Amino acid sequence: MTRAAFRYVHWTMGRETAPEAPEMVHEMECTTCNAESGAQDDFEAARDWAFAHTGGNPSHRGYREIVTRFWRMTPEGGGGT
């Protein structure tokens, strides 16, 4: 039998601060055909895709924006892994 000791730890949640992590990722999805812009760090790139998609498909006028934000849980005091 394996034994383990656990202690109560307070956690905080905040934005991911790793240098390689983007602040957020944007994606546009056509609600007519479900075509997607692909994940973009820059909202303007996702929006430009939507304009181009409607330009090639004039009846495709509805879009859904999908936004991904990155968060990190940290034990109070910054300790642990």
C-alpha positions, 0 to 999 in steps of 0.5 A: 500500500502506498501512503501519501500526505496531503496538505490544504493549499490555497490556489490563485488563477491568473493569465498565463505569463510564459513568454511563448504563450499568446495573450489570446487566440482568435478564430472565425467560423462561418455559420453557413458552411462551418469553414474556419479561419484557423487559430490566429494570434491577431484578431485582424487576421481572423477578421480578414479571413471572414471578409475574404470568405464572404467575398468568395461566398456572398451568401455566407454572412454569419460568423462565430468568433472563438476566443481562447485565453490561457490561464495558469493555476499557482499555489499561494506563495508561488511554491510547488510545481 
